[in-house]
């Protein structure tokens, strides 16, 4: 029988990061009994083990660290399968806390970004494909282990998972945390990382920066008025790399902080802080 973390759901990730950061060589794999939709899970196992989340293989680092994310609409239970180098296989079941997502109505957006014509829609699809490609990066780095800080301080004007009604038109859920701040407010890196994508004029997201924290984890920052970094730059936690704005499809100046495990969109509000 495998060891389990005794952390509560609200503090599970921080506890796992602390455990994982000091026990990379341990054979046990601390995993929570439960977690929320949109939550990041981090743990360790014996180096060389093979880990699957359902049918999806999860990369295990040379130090035994691994991470995965629970998507917005994940079912009530997930199964993690771990096959160790000695051939032994273990299964861990995580009960997924189902969340109620609010409906958010946003008016005053540029209408051409809400109902684009065919030519603009094609451009939007191409731009989003470029962003998706950047999120496939899979570095064997542990920058996420130091925890995260808010990229800016201000009123929370938008939350993860909410169903968006933009200018009266139902759109995709909102995948991020919006922090209302004046244009020009410094935006800080929430954790160490490498800049993996930069653009200044995307149709939907305007000034856009992605910071890769290792193992498929990326922070995305949208609607920026200024970008001070280039692809490949190394940034440190707390370092200013851009300025807030209202570029792209935005009704006012704010910092949009999104967080992904590859293509799985997670809730920045659930990330462990320092």
C-alpha positions as CSV (number, residue, x, y, z in Angstrom):
1,X,0.0,0.0,0.0
2,X,1.5,3.4,-1.0
3,X,2.0,6.3,1.3
4,X,-0.5,9.2,0.9
5,X,-0.3,12.9,1.8
6,X,-2.4,13.9,4.8
7,X,-2.8,17.4,3.4
8,X,-6.3,19.0,3.0
9,X,-7.4,19.8,-0.6
10,X,-6.8,23.5,0.0
11,X,-3.2,23.0,1.0
12,X,-2.4,19.8,-0.9
13,X,-0.2,21.2,-3.6
14,X,2.0,23.3,-1.3
15,X,2.5,20.3,0.9
16,X,3.3,18.1,-2.0
17,X,5.8,20.7,-3.4
18,X,7.6,20.8,0.0
19,X,7.6,17.0,0.3
20,X,8.6,16.5,-3.4
21,X,11.4,19.1,-3.1
22,X,13.1,17.1,-0.3
23,X,12.4,13.5,-1.3
24,X,13.3,13.1,-5.0
25,X,15.0,9.8,-4.3
26,X,12.1,8.4,-2.2
27,X,10.2,5.4,-3.6
28,X,6.8,6.5,-2.2
29,X,4.5,8.8,-4.2
30,X,2.6,11.3,-2.1
31,X,-0.7,12.1,-3.8
32,X,-3.8,13.7,-2.3
33,X,-7.0,11.8,-1.6
34,X,-8.9,14.7,-3.2
35,X,-8.3,17.8,-5.3
36,X,-10.3,20.4,-7.1
37,X,-11.1,20.9,-10.8
38,X,-8.5,23.2,-12.1
39,X,-5.8,22.2,-9.6
40,X,-2.1,21.4,-10.2
41,X,-0.8,18.3,-8.5
42,X,2.9,17.7,-7.9
43,X,4.6,14.7,-6.5
44,X,7.6,12.4,-6.6
45,X,8.2,8.7,-7.4
46,X,11.2,6.5,-7.8
47,X,13.3,7.8,-10.8
48,X,12.6,5.6,-13.9
49,X,9.0,5.0,-13.0
50,X,6.2,5.3,-15.6
51,X,3.2,7.4,-14.6
52,X,-0.2,7.6,-16.3
53,X,-3.1,9.9,-15.7
54,X,-5.9,7.7,-17.1
55,X,-4.5,6.9,-20.6
56,X,-2.2,9.9,-20.7
57,X,1.5,9.4,-19.9
58,X,3.0,11.9,-17.4
59,X,6.6,12.8,-17.8
60,X,8.8,11.7,-14.8
61,X,12.0,13.7,-14.4
62,X,15.4,12.2,-13.8
63,X,14.9,13.2,-10.1
64,X,11.5,11.5,-9.8
65,X,9.4,14.7,-9.9
66,X,6.2,14.7,-11.9
67,X,3.2,17.1,-12.2
68,X,-0.2,17.0,-13.9
69,X,-3.3,19.1,-14.0
70,X,-6.9,18.5,-13.3
71,X,-9.0,20.1,-16.1
72,X,-12.0,22.4,-15.5
73,X,-14.7,19.7,-16.2
74,X,-12.8,16.7,-14.9
75,X,-15.0,13.7,-13.7
76,X,-15.6,12.9,-10.0
77,X,-12.6,10.5,-9.9
78,X,-9.2,10.2,-11.6
79,X,-6.9,7.2,-11.6
80,X,-3.1,7.6,-11.5
81,X,-1.1,4.5,-12.4
82,X,2.5,4.1,-11.5
83,X,4.7,1.4,-12.8
84,X,8.1,1.2,-11.0
85,X,11.3,-0.1,-12.4
86,X,10.9,-3.4,-10.6
87,X,7.7,-4.0,-12.6
88,X,5.3,-3.4,-9.6
89,X,2.2,-1.4,-10.6
90,X,0.2,0.8,-8.2
91,X,-3.0,2.7,-8.7
92,X,-4.0,5.9,-6.8
93,X,-7.5,7.3,-7.0
94,X,-8.1,11.0,-6.5
95,X,-11.6,12.2,-5.7
96,X,-12.2,15.4,-7.8
97,X,-14.2,18.1,-6.0
98,X,-16.8,19.4,-8.5
99,X,-17.0,23.2,-8.7
100,X,-19.9,25.5,-9.5
101,X,-18.8,28.1,-12.1
102,X,-20.3,31.5,-12.2
103,X,-21.7,33.3,-15.3
104,X,-19.8,36.5,-16.1
105,X,-21.2,39.1,-18.5
106,X,-18.6,41.4,-20.1
107,X,-19.8,44.3,-22.3
108,X,-17.9,47.0,-24.1
109,X,-15.6,44.7,-25.9
110,X,-14.4,45.5,-29.5
111,X,-17.2,43.8,-31.5
112,X,-14.9,42.6,-34.3
113,X,-13.1,40.4,-31.7
114,X,-16.4,38.9,-30.5
115,X,-18.0,38.2,-33.9
116,X,-15.0,38.2,-36.3
117,X,-15.4,38.0,-40.1
118,X,-14.0,35.0,-41.9
119,X,-10.7,36.6,-42.7
120,X,-10.2,37.7,-39.1
121,X,-11.4,34.4,-37.8
122,X,-8.7,32.7,-39.8
123,X,-6.0,35.0,-38.4
124,X,-7.3,34.3,-34.9
125,X,-7.0,30.5,-35.4
126,X,-3.5,30.8,-36.7
127,X,-2.4,32.9,-33.8
128,X,-4.0,30.5,-31.3
129,X,-2.2,27.6,-33.0
130,X,1.1,29.4,-32.4
131,X,0.3,29.8,-28.7
132,X,-0.8,26.1,-28.4
133,X,2.5,25.1,-30.0
134,X,4.5,27.0,-27.4
135,X,2.6,25.2,-24.7
136,X,4.0,21.8,-25.9
137,X,7.4,22.7,-24.5
138,X,8.6,20.0,-22.1
139,X,11.7,20.9,-20.3
140,X,13.1,18.8,-17.4
141,X,13.1,21.8,-15.0
142,X,11.6,22.3,-11.5
143,X,11.1,26.1,-11.5
144,X,7.6,25.5,-10.1
145,X,8.9,24.1,-6.8
146,X,9.5,27.5,-5.3
147,X,5.8,28.3,-5.3
148,X,4.1,31.3,-7.0
149,X,3.4,34.9,-6.3
150,X,0.7,37.1,-7.8
151,X,2.0,39.0,-10.9
152,X,0.2,42.2,-9.7
153,X,-1.9,43.3,-6.8
154,X,-5.4,44.6,-7.4
155,X,-9.1,43.8,-7.5
156,X,-10.0,40.4,-8.9
157,X,-12.3,41.2,-11.8
158,X,-12.5,37.8,-13.4
159,X,-12.1,34.2,-12.2
160,X,-11.2,30.8,-13.7
161,X,-13.9,28.6,-15.2
162,X,-16.6,31.2,-15.4
163,X,-18.9,31.0,-18.5
164,X,-18.4,34.2,-20.4
165,X,-21.1,36.2,-22.2
166,X,-19.2,38.7,-24.3
167,X,-21.3,41.6,-25.6
168,X,-24.3,39.4,-25.2
169,X,-22.7,36.5,-27.1
170,X,-22.0,33.2,-25.2
171,X,-18.3,32.3,-25.6
172,X,-15.8,29.8,-24.1
173,X,-15.2,29.7,-20.4
174,X,-12.7,32.2,-18.9
175,X,-9.5,30.3,-18.2
176,X,-7.5,32.6,-15.9
177,X,-7.4,35.1,-13.1
178,X,-8.0,38.8,-14.0
179,X,-6.5,41.5,-11.8
180,X,-7.9,45.0,-12.5
181,X,-5.0,47.5,-12.5
182,X,-4.2,50.7,-14.4
183,X,-2.5,50.6,-17.8
184,X,1.3,50.5,-17.3
185,X,1.2,48.6,-14.0
186,X,4.3,46.4,-13.8
187,X,3.7,42.7,-14.3
188,X,6.0,40.4,-12.4
189,X,7.0,36.8,-13.0
190,X,5.0,34.5,-10.6
191,X,7.9,32.0,-10.6
192,X,11.2,31.4,-12.2
193,X,11.0,30.4,-15.9
194,X,12.0,30.8,-19.5
195,X,10.1,33.0,-21.9
196,X,8.6,30.7,-24.5
197,X,6.3,33.0,-26.5
198,X,6.1,36.8,-27.1
199,X,3.7,38.7,-29.4
200,X,2.5,42.3,-29.2
201,X,-0.6,42.4,-31.4
202,X,-2.7,39.2,-31.3
203,X,-6.3,39.8,-32.2
204,X,-7.8,38.3,-29.0
205,X,-5.0,38.7,-26.5
206,X,-3.0,41.7,-27.7
207,X,0.3,41.8,-26.0
208,X,1.0,38.2,-25.0
209,X,3.8,36.5,-23.1
210,X,4.2,32.9,-22.0
211,X,6.7,31.9,-19.3
212,X,7.6,28.2,-19.1
213,X,8.2,26.8,-15.6
214,X,9.3,23.3,-16.6
215,X,7.5,20.0,-17.2
216,X,4.8,21.5,-19.4
217,X,3.8,24.2,-16.9
218,X,3.3,27.7,-18.4
219,X,2.0,31.0,-17.2
220,X,0.3,33.2,-19.8
221,X,-0.2,36.9,-19.6
222,X,-2.6,38.7,-22.0
223,X,-3.6,42.2,-23.0
224,X,-0.2,43.7,-22.1
225,X,0.6,47.3,-23.1
226,X,4.3,46.7,-23.1
227,X,6.6,43.7,-23.3
228,X,10.2,43.9,-22.0
229,X,11.4,40.3,-22.8
230,X,12.2,38.1,-25.7
231,X,11.8,34.4,-26.4
232,X,14.5,32.5,-24.6
233,X,15.0,35.0,-21.8
234,X,15.4,33.6,-18.3
235,X,13.2,35.4,-15.7
236,X,13.3,35.2,-11.9
237,X,10.3,35.2,-9.6
238,X,9.2,38.8,-8.9
239,X,11.1,40.2,-11.9
240,X,9.1,42.8,-13.9
241,X,8.8,41.6,-17.5
242,X,5.9,43.6,-18.9
243,X,3.2,46.2,-18.2
244,X,-0.6,45.7,-17.9
245,X,-3.0,47.0,-20.5
246,X,-6.2,46.5,-22.4
247,X,-5.0,45.3,-25.8
248,X,-6.9,42.7,-27.8
249,X,-10.4,41.7,-26.6
250,X,-10.6,43.6,-23.3
251,X,-13.1,46.0,-21.8
252,X,-10.5,47.7,-19.5
253,X,-6.9,47.5,-18.3
254,X,-6.1,44.4,-16.2
255,X,-3.6,41.5,-15.9
256,X,-4.9,38.2,-17.2
257,X,-2.9,35.4,-15.7
258,X,-3.5,32.0,-17.2
259,X,-1.8,28.7,-16.2
260,X,-1.5,25.5,-18.2
261,X,-0.2,22.0,-17.9
262,X,0.4,21.5,-21.6
263,X,-3.1,21.8,-23.1
264,X,-4.9,21.5,-19.8
265,X,-6.0,24.9,-18.4
266,X,-5.7,25.3,-14.7
267,X,-6.7,27.8,-12.0
268,X,-3.9,30.2,-11.0
269,X,-5.8,31.0,-7.8
270,X,-5.2,27.4,-6.6
271,X,-1.4,27.6,-7.0
272,X,0.7,27.5,-3.9
273,X,2.1,30.8,-2.7
274,X,5.3,31.7,-1.0
